[in-house]
Amino acid sequence: MLRSTKIGVPTDAADLAATAKAADPTIIVRDRRFSRQQLSARWWVGGDPFATAVFNSLSLSFPRGEAYFIESVRVFRDDVDEPLASEIRAFIAQEVNHSREHLAFNRAVADAGYDTKGLDAVIAAVLGEARNRPPIVSLAATMALEHFTAMFAHLLLVDRSILANADPALADMWRWHAIEEIEHKAVAYDTWLHATKDWPRLRRWKVKALLMLVCTRNFMMLRYQGAIELLRQDGITGWRAHWGVLRYAFGKPGMVRRIASEWIAYFLPGFHPWNRDDRALIENAG
């Protein structure tokens, strides 16, 4: 089933000016279901244990993380006008589908012999603590983490070699997820602009910047630790495990290194997710 809505523009005049050059992309809810079978190989990313550990660690965080994103944005949806209200509904629908498919994928990871319960418990504890914060803080955290997913999604679509040797069905799932992350990449941000429309600009920037720094530290640390733990279960430990993950993140393909400029852009005046107009990636991959 396909549903769509037009992405609107921020309520803030300066941010509106910053994004005027981008036409309204479309959020399409693609209700797709991928394989529920066992993994074709334990190291499903081209036989590479390090790449597999990185992607598995990311996926383990998605179901609970996306539920948190939905909750954080939903709190503010009754106070917004169209088209943002429709955008939020489409965002929620996409995230629900992502959670469902990654839950299925995570079960396949566990069925392949990985003990994921400990890693899931850590994620649950971190998000449980996050839910004790004020709703506007949770929205700022969601906005920051949505920028992370959009940066990684852009990279997966622009450099198809990253998943070129992966199980084709699983590569298809990750690219489907990437397409939709790009489509809705501004929804949390525009909700934040609406929710803080009466804030002074400096206060808005301080909260936004602080939450991005906190989320960067936590996201990178937890996903790194998750990858190291999964590698330990593969019998890869010590310097070999750390070097392999760091090489993948900062060397080749350099998934962390290559998002650095877009991460920095988040802190600059006039930032908006659609300052990078990557609709062509969606069109070419869809």
N, C-alpha and C positions, 0 to 999 in steps of 0.2 A: 504494500500500500504506500502511495506517495502522497505526501501533503506538503504544501509549501507556503511560505510567507515572505514578504519583503523585509529585509533588515532596514531599520530606520536610522536616524541620525541622532547624535547627542543633543541634549537640550542646552548645553553650554555653548555660547556663541563662538568662543575661540576654538573649541574643539570642532564645532560645525565647520568653521572656516578651514581647519586643518584637513578635514575629510571631504571637502566639497568636490575634489577631483575624482573621487571614487563613486561610480554609479552604485545603485542598490543591488547587492547580490541577493541570491535567493536561498533560503534555508529549505532544503528538501528532506523530509523524514523518510529514509529508505529502510523499510522494515525488513531487513535481510537476516537470514539465519544461515550460519556456516556449519561446518562439519561438527558432529557430535561424536565422531569416532576417536579412537586413540591416536596419539601423535604418530606420524609416519616414522619419526626418528626422535630419540631422546634429545639430541642436539639438532633441532629442526631448522636452525638457520645455517644451512650449508655445512653441517657437521662442525660448526665452530662453537665450542662450549662457552666462550666468553660472550659472543653476540647473543647466544641463546639465553644465557643467564641475565643479561641486561634486559632483553625483551620480556622474559618471564617475570623479572622483578618489577618492571613497569606494569605489566598486566595484573599482577597480584594486588596492586594498589588501586586499580580502576573501579571495581564495583563499589567499594566503600567510599572511595574518593568522589565518584560521580554522584552517589547518593547525597553526599555532603554538599556538592555544588548545587544540586537541585533544591535542597532545603534552603540554602543560603539565598538563592535568587527568588524562590517562591515567596519568601517572607514579604517581598516588596512588590509583588505583581499586582495586588489589588489597588495600588496607589498610582499606577502608570496608565497612560493613555495609549491609544493605537498610534503607530504600529508596534510599539515596544511590547504591549501586552501579548500580541500574537507571536512576536519573536520569542518571548519567554516560554509560551506554550510549545513552540516548535523546538526550542532548546531542550526543554524537559523531555519531550518525546524522543529526541535523538539520544539524550543521555541515558534514558531508560533502556533503549535498545542496545547501546554500547555496554551497559552494565550486564545485561542478559548474555550477550555473546562472550564477554570476557569471563563471566562466571563459568560458562561452558568450557572455554579454553583453559581456565585455571583448574577445572576438574580434570581435564586431560593431562595437565602438567602433574597433578598429584597422582593420577593413574600411571604416569610414566615412572613413578617411584620417588618423587620428591615429597618431602614432608613440608608442607606449606602452612601448617597450622600455627607455628610459632611466628612466622612473618605476618600472617593475617592478624594475629593477636596484637602485635606491635602497632599495625595500622589502625586497628579498632581503638586501641588505647589513645593514640595520638589524636584521632578524630573525636573521640569522646571528650578529651580535654578541650579541643577546639570548640565544641558545641557549648561549652560553658561561657564563651565570650559573647559580648553584645552582637546582635545580628549584623550591624554595620561592619564590624571587624571580620566576621565570617564572610561577608560579601567582598570585602577588600582582599581577603585571602583567596577566595574563589577567583576573583578577577586576576590576581597574580598567577595562580596555577593554570587558569585558562590560557594565559599568555604562554606559559611553558608548553602546554599541549599544542597550541597553534604553531609555535616555533618548531617543535619536533615534527608535527604534521607536515609543515612546509618542506622540511628537509627530506622526509620520506617520499614525498611526491616529486620533488625536484631532482633527487638522486635515486633513481630506481635500482642502482647497483647495490644499495644497502640490503635489500631483500631479494636480490636477483637470484640467489642460490637457495632461498628458503623454500620450505614446503609451499607449493603454489596456492593451495587453499588458504593457508594461514597468512601468506603475503597479501592475498586478496582481502582478508578480514582487516588487516592492519591498514591497508590503503583505503578501504571503505571508512574506517574510523577516522583516518586522517582527513579525508574529504569533508566529512561532516564537522570535524573540529575547526577546520578553516571557515566553513560556512557560518558557524555560530560564534566565531571568535570574539565578536564585539558585544554579544548580548550581556554578559556580566558587566562589562565595562560601561555600557550605556545605562544599565540599571544603576550602577554606582554613580554615574553622572547625575542621574535623576534624583537618587536618594540624597545626594550631597549638594544639590543645586543651591542651597542657601548657605553653604559653608564658604568661608574665605578661601581663596586659592591656595594660600600657603598651608593652611590646615589640611586641605584635601591632598596636597602633594606630600606632606609629611606622613600622613597615615598610609597613603598608597605606597610610598617609597619604603617605609619601615616594614610593612607587611610583605613586600616583595623580597626584602633582604631576609626576613625570618623564614618565609616560604622557600626561598632558594637554599638556605642552609639546611632546613629540614628535609626538603624534597631530595636534594642531592645526597645527603648523608644517608637517609633511609633507603633510597634505591640502590646506593652503592653497597651498603651493608647487606641488603637483600641479595644482590648479585653474588657477593662474596660467600654468603651462607649457602646459596644454591650450588656454587662451585665446590664448596667444602663437601657437599653431599655427592658430588661427582669425583671426590678424591683429589681435587685440585686445591691446594692450600698454600699458605705462606706467600713468599714474594711472587711466585708464579701466578697466583690468583690475582693479587693486587696489580701486578704489572699488566696482566692481560686485560683487566677491566679498564685501567687507566689508559692503556694504549688504544683500546676501542673508543674510549670517550674523547681523548685528546689527540690521538694520532690518526689512524685510519680505521673507520671512516670519519672519526672526529665529531661525533654527534653533539658533544658539549662544546667543543672548540668552535664549531661552525655556527652556533646560535649566539655567540658572545655579543656581536654588534646589535642584534635585535633585542637582546636582554638589556643592554645599555640604553637603547632607544626608549625603553619603558620609563626611564627617569627624566627624559628630556621634556622641555616645554612643548605643548602642542601635540604630545603623543596621542595617538588613537590607533587601535589595532588595524583599521583599514588604511592607515598611511602606507602600509605595504599591501598593494592591491594584487593579490595572487589568485584572483578568480580564474585566470587562464589554466592554472594547475588543476582546478576542479573540472573544468571543461574537458581538458585533455585526458584526465584519469577516469572521468565518469562514464 
